[in-house]
């Protein structure tokens, strides 16, 4: 054991002191040579013969030097170092090939690393809290396939009491809060959290303390309501003052006391949220008044519920526990026996799933599109590797004489393969590094496109061990895919024949070489699959936009006024909106103005059952609107009239139905003057139908316009204290409108937050964000696939043409014309490309079924998409085949024969 250790130390020393050890070895060999000469002199050898005899007995010094060096060096490491150095020199001598190879691989790896970074941030990255694997997300399920991840406050309180396998159960919800300061209110992103929120996430505060169950009680703790602020808020509002604890904040017209500061790395339980304020759930009724979701009881489903398991508990135990307690929680917390019975008939039960990654509702929308895009990225990487394999095979054709010479000089085939694989590894490593370098920037842009402007979220796409491990795996796979086959082929056993007959000798078997043609066909097939997928998605998004919304979004601006916490209520608030609308109508470029509680594609909905005069009951989407709403939206009025400001609570309740609602509730007769009934428990409201309007989409761009009932905001008691959106149709620039609306509102109601404005066209675009993201990226990937395929086809064809140089020269020497030679080469290449296109069309037809759920109004077998894709690929293949054919036609017979 000791000699081996000394040998290892000697080898390690040689890594750093090679020159010194070489000198010592040379001195020692010279010493032994001198001693042998002296011995020969003593033995009587003539001085003139000493050198010859000593050399014969001792051998060559260089050979001894090399043999001794092998004893103290890491042979494999030395060989690898030499291979890396040699490969780097070879790549430097071919800058064109090197740049193309690196850029091609950077494109493939960069696209995959970019999408994987977003997937990692959205789907894989665990919450930055201790023992995140013990967290679970609780959902509710009945006979339907979908799990509901939102809970009402009573159901959460019932779950909060059940802790058989949980150490804590907590709830949270994102909220935009109005914080009052000297220069007016400011909107700040925050979260409403239950008392166990911070204890479950186990992150200590930077200053002070966190919220506890004592803070989540009616009226707060004995000192009032407490609030925990984030480090960024502490920096911006209090300039990091250590005296922040005990300071007062007025949030949504409710006074809070700051009790703690959380570090900026704490993001809560939603990985995409960045809250700056944390207020207790018990404070929500005081903050939101008549709009309180807590006060709405079991009718309002708005809380995300999670829990931390006890250390000894398992996920299956947690799932069994919440499922077993479902019925008890329903009966204990829900006062409506009919509602409970209806849920039990549908086998209502709670579920528990892993919450190590936290919970964000956006994940449910974008996980499938992201995985589909990731599959396309894998196709790009595979295509890039096939392309580089083709280029390396073409390059190997030009290096066969060099490799044959090295074999003849004693190099083994394994050493040559190792050297060629190292060369491929350098290309893969450099390409991977280049792709990885741009991945963070591109992934941020991708997440912005993915989430759209309506989400106040942040996806952490920073590089971590997962991304680096993925990049390392991609580099390894790329090395094997691009290097192994060309290396084996370049060092095949026919190299001796190349030494004998010349580097352009083409044997009969080589004339019919199958492998390059297979690679070329695979490239064409794979590229066609990507192009067909891109064509289907692009056609789908175009048809989705052309499907229409039922209103005209051009020039339509939506202004958020943030009036929830202002003192005006009821009729006084309605008068404010009427005066505000009059003021906005006089602004330059404004044509029409109205107000609405719900915006189309605004991610909020209000629905309820209405019963028609014949007893038919249907679930309708509902909205509360102001006069001139349909005129402003350009929704056609089919019958009757619009609402008036005189339609107040002093008059009979009115409603306007769209055509889909009329078909559902009043299928026969004239609907004008008919009554529809709203039964809410013991409360019965009868509405008079005064108008029928065209159908307009509500919250889903892909679905048909749903049955919708419109109520006048002047009569809708439950919504008369809420904030409405101003809907303004303009002809000029929209930017000044938000400032004008804010100034007009402040004249009547001081200290409201600054108004925000968003175009209706932007909201429609955001409503199709996942489809738009898939279409944009797939088209980009398809274009990249066409470019990469063109390069790969050219490399493969150039390879095969180079191998047939002598054959073509002989054909031309025997009388073949240049046009015939060009046609021959082009025809043979075109046949392979057509075979690849045929295989790709069949594969695309099968693979396109996976895109069916993402398509709108588009068949997975759309003939125009398939025909266009094949034509585009045929054009690329023809262009790539043309240049090698022209070069083949330009071969001079004498030059080809002379090379032999």
N, C-alpha and C positions, 0 to 999 in steps of 0.2 A: 504493500500500500504506500509506504514511504517513497520508494523509487518513482512510482507513478505520480505522486504529488510533486516531487522534485522535477520530473519531466514536464508536468503541466506548468510549473512556475517558470521553467526554462522557455517553454513555448510562449508563455505570456510575456516574458521579458523580451523575447525576440520581436514581438509585435511593435514595441516602442523603441528598441535599441538595435535595429537590424544592421545599420551601417557599422556600428561599433562591433557587433558580433561578427560581421563579415571580415572586418579588419583583424580581429583576434584570430579568427579561423585561418585567414591567409597567413598570418604570422606563424601559427602553429604548424600548418602544412609546410611552410618554408623551413621551419626548424627540423621537422621530421625528414624532409628531403636532404637537408645539410648533414644530418646524422647518418643517413644512408650513404651519402658520398664518402664521409670519413670512414665508415665501416668498409666500404669497397676498397678504399686506398690501403687500409690495414690488411686486407685480404690479398693484396698484390695486383689488383686490376690496374691496367695501364691508365694514366691520366687522360689520354685521348679517348679512351673507351668508357670513362666513368659516366658521362652524361647519357650516353646511349643505354648502358646497362642499368643505370638508376631509373631512367624513364621506363624501361621495360619491366623492372621489378615493382616500381612504385605506382606506375600508371599515370594517366593525365591528371594534373592538379585540378583542372576545372571539373572533371568528373567527380573526384573526391569532394570538392567544394559543394557541388550540387547534391551529392549523396548525404553529406553531413548536414546540409541545410534542411533536407527533408526530415531529419531526426528532430530538429527543434522548431519547426514551423507548423502552423495549422494549415495542412495542405489544402483542405477544401476551402478554407477561408482565403488562402492565397490565390487559389484558382478563381474563386468568385471575384476577388478584387481585380485580378487581371482581366476577367471577362467583363466586368463593369467598365473598367477603363477602356478596353478595346471597343466595346459596344458604344460607349459615348463618343469615341473618335469616329466610328463608322457612321453614327447618326449625324454627327456634325458635318461629315463629308457629303451627306445627302439632305441638305436643308429643306428642299421642296417636299420630299417624302416625309421627313420628320414633322414638318409643320402641318401637313395635311393629316397625318396619322394622329398627332396630338389633338388637333382641333376636332377631328371626327370623334375621337374617344371622349374628349372634354364635353362635347355636345351630348353624347349618350349618358355619360356618368353624371354630368351636371344636371341634366333633366331629371334623372332618377334621384339624385341627392336633394334637389330642390323640392320635389314632391314628397319625398320621404321626410324631409325636415318639417313640412306642414303636417303630414300624417303623424309624425312623432309628437309635435306640439299639440295637436288636436286630439289624437287617439291613444298615444302610448305613454307620454311623459307623466310620471306620478306626481301627485301634489307635493310641493316642497314643505311637508310637515312630517314630524316624527311618526314612524310606524304607520305609514299611509296604507299598508296592506290590510290593516284591521278595520278600515272604513268600509261601509256599505251604503248603497243607494237604495231607498225603499220606494217601490212603485205600487200601483193599484191596477188590477186586471180583472176582467170579467170574461164572458164567453168570447169576446172579440180577440183578434190576434195582436192588437197593439196594447202596450203598457202605458198607463197614464202616470207621468212622473210629477204631476202637480197635485197638491193636497189642499183641502180647506183647513182653516184653523182648528175647528173642533176635532177633525180626524187626527191632525197632528198632535193635539193635546192628549187624545186617547192613546196614541202610540208612545208619547213621551212617558206615560206612566208604566208601560210594559218594558221591563228591563231584565228579563230572565237571562238573556245572552248578551245584552248590551250594557256597557258601562255608562253610555250617554246617548240620547237621541236629540237631534237638533234640526232646526229648520232655518231657511234663509230665502231672501228674495231681493233681486236687484231693484233699486229705486233711484230716480233722479230727485235730489232734495234741494229745496230753496233755502240757502243760508243767508241771513240778513246781515248786512254790513252798512257802514255809514253811507256809501255811495249807491245803495240799493241792494236788491237781492241778487244772488249768484247761484246758478245751477251747479251742483256738485254731485258726482257719482258716489252712491253709497249702497249699503245693504241693511235690510231689516233682518235681525237675527234673534234667535231664541236664547234663553239663558245658558244652555249647555254648549253653545256654538264654540266658544274659545276653549273651554275645557276639553272638548272632543278633539280639537285640532292641535292642542298641546304645544302652542307656540307662545313663549313668554313675551310680555310687552317690553318695549324699549324704555318707557317711563310709566309710572303709576301701576294701574291694575287693568284687568279685562272685565267685561260684563259677566255677571253671575246670574243664577236663578233668582236671587233677591232683586236684581234690576228688572227682571222680566215678570213683574207682578203689576197688577192694576194700580196705576198711579206712580209706578216706579218704586225706588227704595225710599226710606224716610226723608232723604234730602231731595227727592224729585227724580226726574228722568236723567239717566246717565248716558254719555256718548263716548265712544272710543274713536280716536282720529288716527289716520295713517300718517306715516312719516312725511310724505310729500305735502299733505295738508298742513301739518305742523310747521314745515319749512315755509310754505307760502303764506299762511295766515298769522303765524306766531313767531316767524323768524327763528325757529328752533329754541325758543325761550324755555328754560327749565321750569318756569313758573306757570306753564300751561295747565297743569293739574289744578282743577278748581275753577278754571275760566268758564264763562257762560257763552253758549251759542244758541241763537234763535233759529231753529230749523223748522221749516213749514209752520211758522207762527207758534211754535212750541219751544219752551225754554229747556235747554239741556245743560248739564254740567260735565265738562271734560274730566274723565277719570283715568285715561290712559292713552298711550301712543304706541301703535304697532309698527314694527320695522317694515321698510319698504319691500322686503322680499316676501312678506306675508300677503297673499292674494285671496285668502279665504278658501272656500270650497269649490268655487267656479274657476277653472283654469284660464278662462278667457276674460274674466272680469278684473278690474283694477279699482276696487272701492277705496274711497278716502274717508268715509264716515261709516260707523257701525252703531246703529241704534237698536234698542230692545224691541221685540215684537209687541210687547204690551203698550208701547208708545204709539203704535200705528193708528188706533182710533182717534187719539188726540191730534195727530199730525194731519189726518185726512178728513176728519169731520164726517159729514154726510156721505162722503165718497169712500169711507172706510171699507176695506175688504174684510177685515176682521168682523165688523158689524154685520156683514152680509152672511155670516155663518157658513153653513155647509153648501150654500149656493155658489160661493166664490172659491174656485180652485186656483191657487196662486203660489203656494209655498213648495219649495223643494225640500224634501226630508231625507236626512242621512243619519247614520248612527256609527258609533265606534263599538266594535265587539270586545268582549272581555278577552284577555290573552289566551284563555284555554278554549274559546269558542271557535267554531268553524263556520264557513259560509253556508253550508247545508243546514246546520243547526239554526242559524239565523233565519234562513228562508222558511224552515219548518215552523219556527216560533211565530213569525209574523203572520204566516198563513193560518195557523191554528187560532190566533187571536183576532182574526178579521171580524167574525160575527159578533164577538163580545164588544169590540170597539164601536161597531156600527150601532148596536142597540144602546150602548152607554152614552154615546156622544151625539147621535142624530135624533132630534125630537119627532121627525116626520116618519111615522110608522109605514105609510104607503111607500115612501121613497126607499126605506130600508128593505121592505119586502120585495120591491122591484129589483133592487141590487142583488138580493140573495137568490132570486129566481135566475139571475144571470151568472150565478156562481162567483160573485165578487170576492176577491181575496187580495191580500197584500203579498208582495214579492220582495226579495232582497237579492241584490247582485253586487258585485265588487265595486267599491267606490274609491279604490286606490288612486284613480285618475281624476277624482272629483266628479262633478256633473255639470254639463252645459247642454242646454237644449239644442244648441246649434249643431252639436255632434250628431244628433239624430238625422239632420237634414243632409249633411255633407260627407258622412262617412262613405256611403256607397259611391257617389261621384268621385271622391278622391281615390278610392281603390280602383275604379275604372280607369281613371287617368294614370294611375301608377302602373296598371297593366300595359297601357300604351307606351309609357316610358320604358318598360321592360322590352317592348318590341323595338324601340329606338336603339337601346343598348345592344340587343342581339344583332340588329341590322348593322350597327357600327362595327361590331366584332366581325361579322361576316365580311364586311367591306375591307377591314384591315387584313383579315386572313387572305382575301383575294390580292390585295396589294403586296403582302409579304410573299405570296407565292409567285407573283410577277417579278418581284425583286429577287427571289431565290433563283429564277431562271437565269438572271444575269450574273449570279455569283456561283454557279455550279462549278465552273473551272477553278475558281479560288478554293472552294470547299474540297474539290477532288485533289487539288495540289496538297492541301493540308493533310488529307487522309493519306496520300502517298508518302508524306514526310513523317508519318508515325502517329498522327492524332487519331484517337479512337472516335467512333461514331457518337458514343455517349458524351464525350467532351465537346464535340461540335454541336450536338443537340442542346447541351447545357449553355453553350455560348449564345446560340440563337434564341433560346428561351430567356436568357438574361437581357438580350436586346429587346425582346418583346415586353419583358417586365419593365424595362426603363420607359418604353413608350406608354405602357399601361399606367405606370406610376405617375409619370408627368401629366398624362391626360386626366387621370383621376384628381391629381392635385389642382390642376387648372379648373376642372369642373367644380371641385369642392370650394375653391376660392370665391367663385361667383354665386354659389348656392345660397348663402344667407341673404344677400341683397335681392336675388330673384324670388326667394321664398317669401320675403316680406311683401313684395309686389303681388305674388300669387295669393297670399292670404288676404290682401286688400281687395283683390278681384273676387275672391271666394266669398268673403263676408259681406261685401258691399258697404255702402255708406250708411245704411240704417242701423248697423250694429255697433254699439260702443264697446268694442271688444279688442283684445290684443292676443294674438297667437304667438307664443314663444317659439320662434324658429331658430334659436341659437344652436350652434353645433355642440353636441355632447357625445358621450361615449357611444350611444346608439348610432348616431350619424357617422361617426368615425369608423365604427365597426362595419356599418353598411358599406361605406366607401372602400374599406380594406377588402371586404368580400367581393365588391364589384371589381376592384383592381386584380384580385387573384383570379376570378372567373374570366376577366378580360384577357389576362395573360395566357391562360390555358386555351381560351377560344381562338385568340388571334395568333398564337405562337406555336402550339403543339403540332398541328397538322402541317403547316408550312415547314417546320423544322424537320419533322420526320420525312417529308417529301423531298426536301432539299438535300438530305443526307442519305438518300436511298441507295441501294446497292449498284445502281447503274453508273456511279461516278467514274469507275475505271473506264467504262466505255466513253465517257465524256473526255477523259484524258487522251484516249486513243483517237477518237474521231472528231473532236472539236465541240465547243459548247453549244452549237446550234444543231447538232445531229438529232434527228427525229426518228425514233424507232416506230415500228408499226403500232405498237401498243400505245405509244405516246400520241400518235395521231388521233387516236380514239380515247384520249384521256377523259375519264368520266368525272373525277372529283371537281375540277374547275367548273364544269358545266352544272354539276349538282349544286355547288355553292351559288353560282349565278342564278339558277332557277329558284333556289331558296330565298335569295335576296329579292327577286321579283315578286315571289308569292307573299313574303312578309310585308314588303312595301305596299302591295295591293291591298292587303288586309287593313293596314293603317289608313290608306287613302279612302277606302270604302267606309271605314268607321268614321273618319272625319267628314266625309260627304253626307252620311246619314245624320250626324249630329248637327252639322251646319244647316242642312235642309230642314231639320226639325225646329231649330231656333228661329229660322226665317218664317216658317209656317206658324210658329207660336206667336210671334209678333204680329203677323198678318191676320191672326184669328180675331183681333179686335178686342176691345174692352167694354164697348157699349157707351163710352163717352170719349170726348176729344181731349187728349192730354196736352196737346200743343198749346203753349202759352199759359198753362194752368199752374199756378203757384199756391202752395199750402203754407200758411204762416201759423206756427205754434205760439200761442199767446201766454201760456203758463198763468192762468187765472184761478187755479184751484184754491189757493190760500188767501184770496182777497176778501174783503168784508162784504162785497156786494153779493146778494143772494136773490133768488126768485125773480119777481117782476123787475126789481131794480137792475139785476144783472142783464135781463133781456133788453131793457132800455139802453143799457151800455152797449150791447152788441149792435142794436139798431143804429145808434149814433156813430159807433165805430165804422159800421158798414157805409154809412153816408159819407163819412170823412174819407174813407179809402176810395170811394167812387170818384172823388174829385182829384185824385192823384194822377199825374201825367201817365198816359198809356193804359190806364185801367178801364176795362170795358164793363165787367160784371163782378159783383162781390156777393158771397153768401157765407154761411157757416155750417159746420157739420161736426158731430161728435166723433164719428168714425170716418177715417179716410180709406178709400179703396187701396188695398195692398199695404195698409198701415200696420199689420201684424196684431191688430186687436179686433175682436168681434163681439157682437151682441146678438143673441138669438133667443127665440122663445116660441112656444106653441100658440097659434091662433086658430080659432074655429070659425068656419064660414057659415052662411045662413042655412045651408042644407045639413049642417052637423059634421061636415068634413073638417078634421083637424090636421094641421100640417106644421112642421117645424120651419120657421122662416128666419132668415137673417133680418136684422133690424137696424135702423139708424135714426138718429135725431138730427133734424136739419132745419135751416132757416129758409125764409122765403127767397125765391130766385135761385134756389140750389140747382134745379134741373136746367134752367136757362144758362147758368154759369158753367155747369158740367157739360152742356150740350147733349143732355139725355132727352130724347124726344118725348113730348107730352102727347099721349095717344087719345086720352079722353079726360074730361073734367078740367080741373084747375090746379094751380100750385097753391102752396100755403101763403097766408098773409100774416102780417104782424098783428092783425086784429084777431087771429085765431088763438085766443088766450084761454086760460083756465076758466074764464067766465062763460065760455061757449062750450058746446058739446064736443067731445073728443073726436079728432079727425085722423085719418090715415090715408096715405097714397100707396098703392100696390104697383109692383111691376107686373109685366105680362105673365111671367112664370108663376108669381103668387096668385094671380087671377085664375090661371089654369088649375092651380092646386086647390083653391078655396071656393071659387065661384065659377065652375066650368060652364054654367049655362046662364043665359040672360045678361042683361046690362048690369055691370058691377057698380056703376055710379049710384049712390044713395043706399046701397046695401050695407049691412052691418057685419062686422067681424068681432069676435069676442076673445078677450084675453083673460084666462082664469089662472090666478096666482094664489093658490090655496083658497081661502074664503073670499078673497077680493076678486070681483068680477068687473072688468072694464069693457064697455061696448064702444067700438070705434065706427064712425061713419066713413065709408069710402068716398072720397071726393075727387079722386083722380087715378088714372092709370098711365104709367110711363113705360118706356122701353127698358129692356133688360140690360143690366150693367154688371160686370164682374165685381166681386166683393173683396175676396182675399186670396183667391187662387187663380193664377193666370191660365193654368192648364184646364181647369174645370169649366163647364158651362156656367153661365150666369145663374145664380141660385134664386129661388123665390125670396123676395125682399119686401119688407114693409117699412115705409118711411113715416116717422112721427114728427109733428111740428115741435121745435125746441121750446116754443112759448107755452106748450101744454104739457110737456113731459116733466112732471114734477120730480121724478127720481133723478133726472139728469140736469135740472135747471141750475144747480149749484156747481156744475162741473165746468172745466175749461174746454172751449170749443176751438176748432181750427178755423181760421179765416181762409176761404177759398177764393182766390182772385184770378180773373182772366185778364191777361195783359197783352199788349202789342209791342211794348218796348222792353228795355232792360229791367230785370226783376230785382237786381241787387238793392236799390234804394227802398224797396217795399217794406222789408223787415224793419228798417229804421223808422220809416214813416208810420207803420202800425204801432211800433213801440212808443213813439212820440205822441201819437193820438191817444193811445191808451193811458199814458202817464198823465195826460191832462185831466182825466177823469178818475184814475186810480193810481196814485203815486207808488213808487218803490216796487214795481213789478220787474221780474227778470227781463233781460234783453230777448226780444222775439227772435226766433229762428225761422228760416225759410227753406223749403225744399220743393223742387219742381216735381210735378206729377210724372213726367217722363222718367225722372231718376228713380222714382218709387217703382214704376213698372219695370225698369231695367233691373233694379235690385230684387224684385219679385222673381225674376228669372235668373238670379245670379248663378245658381248651380248649373243650369243648362247653358248659360252664356259662358261660364268658365270652361265647361267641358268642350263646347264648340270652339272657342278661341284656341285652347291648348291643343285640341285634336287637329285643327287645321294647321297650327304651327308645327306640330309633330309630323303631320303628313307632308308638309313642304320640306321639312328636314329629311324625312324618309326619301323623298324624291331626289334631293341633292345627294344624300349619302349613297343611294342606289346608283345614281349616275356615275359617281366616282368609283363605286365598287364594280359596276359592270365594265367600266373602262379598264380598271386594273385587271379584271379577269380576262377580258378580251385581249388586252395587250399581252398578257402572259401567254395565252394560247397562241396568239399570232407570232410572238417571239420564238416559241418552240417550233414553229413551222416555217421559219425563215428559209432554210435550205430547200425544203419541199417546194415552197412557193417559187424560189429562184429557179429550181429545176423545171417547174411547170412553165415558167415564162421563157426559159431557155429553149424549151421544146415547142414554143409557139403560142402559148396562152396569152391572151390580150389582158391589158390592165383592167378593163371593165369587167371581164370575166372573173379575174382574180378577186376584184373588189366585191362583185356580186356573190362569189362563192363564200368569202369570209362573212359578208353581211348576212347571207341566207342562213348559214350554219348557226350564227349567233342569234339571229331572229327566231329560229326554230326553238332554241333553248329558252329564249325570253318568252315566247308564246306558250311553251309548256309550263313555265313558271307562273305566267299569268293565269292559265287555266287552273292550275293547282291552287293558286291564291284566291281565285274567284270561288272555288268550292269551299276552301277554308274560311273565307270571309262570309259566305252564306251561312255556314254553321256558327261561326263566332259572333256574327251580328245579333244572334238571338239574345246574347247577354246584354245588348244595348236596348232591348225592347222597352224596358221600364223607363228609360231616359228619353224616349222619342215621343214627339207629339205630332199626330197627323201624318206620320211617315212609316211606311212599311219597312221591315228589315230586309225585304227583297226588292226595294225600289229599283226598277230597271234603269231609270235615268241616272241614278247615282252609280250603279254598277257600270253602265256604259261609259259615263264620263270618267270614272276612275281608270277603266281599262284603256281608254283613249289617251289619257294623260300619261299613264305609265308606258304605253306603246311609244309615245312621242319621246319620252326620256330614254327608253331602251334603244330606239332608233338612233337618237343623237349620240348615245354612248357607243353604239356599234359602228357608226359611220367613220369616226376618226381612225380606229384600228384597220378598217377595211381600206381606207384611202392610203394609209401607211403601207399596208401589205401590197397594194397595187403599185406603190412607188419603189419597191425593192428592185435593185439592179441585179440581174442574173450573175454577172461576173463577180460582183461584190459578195453575193451569197456563196458562190462556189469558192472564191478565194479564201473566205473565212474558214473553209474546211481544211 
